Amino acid sequence: MKAAVIQLPGLNRDRDMIAAITRISGRAPLTVWQTESTLPDVDLIVIPGGFSYGDYLRCGAIGARMPVMRAVAEQAARGVMVMGVCNGFQILLEAGLLPGALMRNASLKFVCREVKLEVANANTAFTRGYRPGQIIRCPVAHHDGNYFADAETLARLEGEGGVVFRYAEGTNPNGSINDIAGIVNARGNVLGMMPHPENLIEPAHGGTDGRALFEGLLGQAA
């Protein structure tokens, strides 16, 4: 699997994502700085978590308008797999690559803990390593993870399998509507999720529940 990790000022989970991709695929991803207007030929583009541009204006609002995001949108339109985690999810929403919005957590507090996720749709390239309805563990670390969409958008997501991860067993940390933790676009090649699967891929992390996401993508690109 050939992958690229997007880097912007303030993102602080890029090294975690690079380490996860390298360990699981056996190949270090390329890193692409925000000012680049073209992207190399890859199978997967990842926008990691953090606090791009200090979360000024809105989380992800400035990052979504960097030159590299136009290139990401072009690659996504061609069918290249794109994944945004945490701030990366916020950036994908701000860039219009996914529907809906992420608001302040209902508690108005930063949340950093482990949650449980239900695999709501296992029929995607991102989730095919899991069983339908499987409950997995995953850490979260965010202040603006409260997913919201209007009734029409929500009905479309739910009806078309666009919701791929839900917070399970009462562990919703932010108040997201319908317990939504991760969604895909209609084509199924763009994933946004708030939890951090890259931080639970080996026993030293305390578990490996996030590993199947990357292994499924590796199989997709094989």
C-alpha positions in Angstrom: 0.0 0.0 0.0 1.4 3.4 -1.1 0.2 6.1 1.3 0.7 9.8 1.8 0.2 11.7 5.1 -0.8 15.3 4.8 1.1 17.7 7.2 -0.2 21.1 8.3 1.0 23.5 11.1 -0.6 22.3 14.3 -1.2 18.7 13.4 0.4 16.6 16.1 -0.7 13.1 15.3 1.2 12.7 12.0 4.0 10.7 13.6 1.5 8.3 15.2 -0.2 7.8 11.8 3.1 7.4 10.0 4.2 4.8 12.6 1.0 2.8 12.2 1.0 2.8 8.5 4.7 1.8 8.4 4.3 -1.0 10.9 1.3 -2.5 9.3 2.1 -2.1 5.6 5.9 -2.5 5.9 6.3 0.7 3.9 6.7 4.3 5.2 4.2 6.7 3.8 5.2 9.8 2.0 4.7 13.1 3.8 3.1 16.0 1.9 3.3 19.6 3.2 0.3 21.9 3.0 1.6 24.1 0.3 1.9 21.3 -2.3 -0.6 21.6 -5.1 -0.1 18.1 -6.5 0.1 14.7 -4.9 2.1 11.6 -5.7 0.5 8.4 -7.1 -0.7 6.7 -3.9 -3.5 4.3 -2.8 -4.3 6.1 0.4 -4.2 9.7 1.6 -4.5 10.4 5.3 -5.1 13.7 7.1 -4.1 13.1 10.8 -5.4 14.6 14.0 -4.2 17.6 16.0 -5.1 21.3 16.0 -4.3 22.7 12.6 -3.8 26.4 12.7 -4.6 26.4 16.4 -8.3 25.6 15.6 -8.8 29.3 14.9 -12.1 30.4 13.2 -13.5 26.8 13.3 -11.6 23.5 13.7 -10.2 22.6 10.3 -11.5 25.8 8.6 -8.1 27.2 7.7 -6.5 23.8 6.9 -9.3 23.0 4.5 -8.3 25.9 2.4 -4.7 25.1 1.9 -3.5 24.2 -1.6 -2.9 20.6 -0.8 -6.6 20.1 0.0 -7.5 21.0 -3.6 -5.2 18.2 -4.7 -6.8 15.8 -2.1 -10.3 16.7 -3.5 -9.1 15.9 -7.0 -7.7 12.5 -5.9 -10.8 11.7 -4.0 -12.9 12.4 -7.1 -10.7 9.9 -9.0 -11.5 7.3 -6.4 -8.3 7.3 -4.3 -8.9 6.3 -0.7 -8.9 9.3 1.7 -9.1 9.1 5.5 -9.3 12.0 8.0 -9.0 11.3 11.7 -10.1 13.8 14.4 -8.9 17.2 13.1 -8.6 15.4 9.7 -12.3 14.6 9.9 -13.0 18.3 10.7 -10.9 19.3 7.7 -12.7 17.0 5.3 -16.1 18.4 6.5 -14.8 22.0 6.0 -13.5 21.1 2.6 -16.9 19.7 1.6 -15.6 16.2 1.0 -18.0 14.9 3.7 -21.5 16.2 4.8 -22.4 17.6 8.1 -20.5 19.6 10.8 -18.6 19.0 14.0 -19.6 21.2 16.9 -18.2 21.7 20.4 -18.6 18.7 22.7 -21.9 18.8 24.6 -19.9 19.1 27.8 -17.9 22.0 26.4 -14.9 20.2 27.7 -11.9 18.5 26.0 -12.4 14.7 26.2 -9.4 12.3 26.2 -10.3 8.7 27.0 -11.1 5.4 25.5 -14.6 4.7 24.0 -16.3 1.8 22.5 -17.4 1.8 18.8 -19.9 -0.3 17.0 -19.0 -1.1 13.4 -22.3 0.1 11.8 -21.2 -0.7 8.3 -18.6 -3.4 7.6 -19.1 -3.3 3.9 -16.5 -0.6 3.1 -12.8 -0.7 2.3 -12.2 0.9 5.7 -14.2 -1.5 7.8 -14.1 -4.8 5.9 -11.6 -6.1 8.5 -14.4 -6.0 11.1 -17.6 -7.9 11.6 -21.0 -6.1 11.2 -22.0 -4.9 14.6 -18.6 -5.7 16.2 -17.8 -3.6 19.2 -14.2 -2.3 19.4 -12.2 -0.1 21.7 -10.7 3.1 20.5 -9.2 6.3 22.1 -10.6 9.8 21.5 -9.0 13.2 22.1 -11.0 16.2 21.0 -12.9 19.3 22.0 -15.1 19.6 18.9 -16.4 16.1 18.0 -20.1 16.6 18.3 -21.3 15.5 14.8 -24.5 17.1 13.5 -26.3 17.0 10.2 -29.7 18.3 9.1 -32.6 15.8 8.9 -32.3 15.2 5.2 -28.6 14.6 5.3 -28.9 12.4 8.3 -31.6 10.3 6.7 -29.5 9.9 3.6 -26.4 8.8 5.6 -28.4 6.3 7.7 -30.3 5.0 4.7 -27.3 4.5 2.4 -24.8 3.0 4.9 -22.9 6.3 5.3 -22.5 5.8 9.1 -19.7 3.3 9.6 -18.9 3.8 13.3 -21.1 4.7 16.2 -20.2 5.3 19.9 -21.5 2.2 21.7 -22.6 1.1 25.1 -23.2 4.6 26.4 -19.7 5.9 25.7 -20.6 8.8 23.4 -18.1 11.4 24.6 -19.4 14.5 22.8 -23.2 14.3 22.1 -23.0 13.4 18.4 -26.4 12.9 16.9 -27.3 9.2 16.5 -24.0 8.4 18.3 -22.1 9.0 15.0 -18.4 8.5 15.3 -17.4 8.0 11.6 -18.9 8.4 8.2 -18.1 7.7 4.6 -19.0 9.6 1.4 -21.5 8.1 -1.1 -18.8 6.6 -3.2 -17.3 4.9 -0.1 -13.7 6.1 -0.6 -13.6 9.0 1.9 -13.8 8.3 5.6 -13.9 10.7 8.4 -13.8 9.6 12.1 -13.2 11.3 15.4 -11.6 8.3 17.3 -7.9 7.4 16.7 -7.5 3.9 15.4 -3.7 4.5 14.8 -3.3 4.6 18.6 -4.5 1.1 19.2 -2.7 -1.1 16.7 -0.2 -3.1 18.9 -0.1 -4.7 22.3 2.2 -1.9 23.6 -0.8 0.4 23.1 -3.0 -1.8 25.3 -4.8 -3.4 22.4 -5.0 -3.9 18.7 -8.6 -3.0 17.9 -7.6 -0.3 15.4 -5.3 -2.5 13.4 -8.0 -4.2 11.3 -8.9 -0.8 9.7 -5.4 -0.5 8.3 -5.1 -4.2 7.4 -8.4 -4.0 5.5 -7.0 -1.0 3.5 -3.8 -3.0 2.9 -5.9 -5.8 1.4 -7.8 -3.3 -0.7 -4.6 -2.0 -2.2 -2.9 -5.3 -2.7 
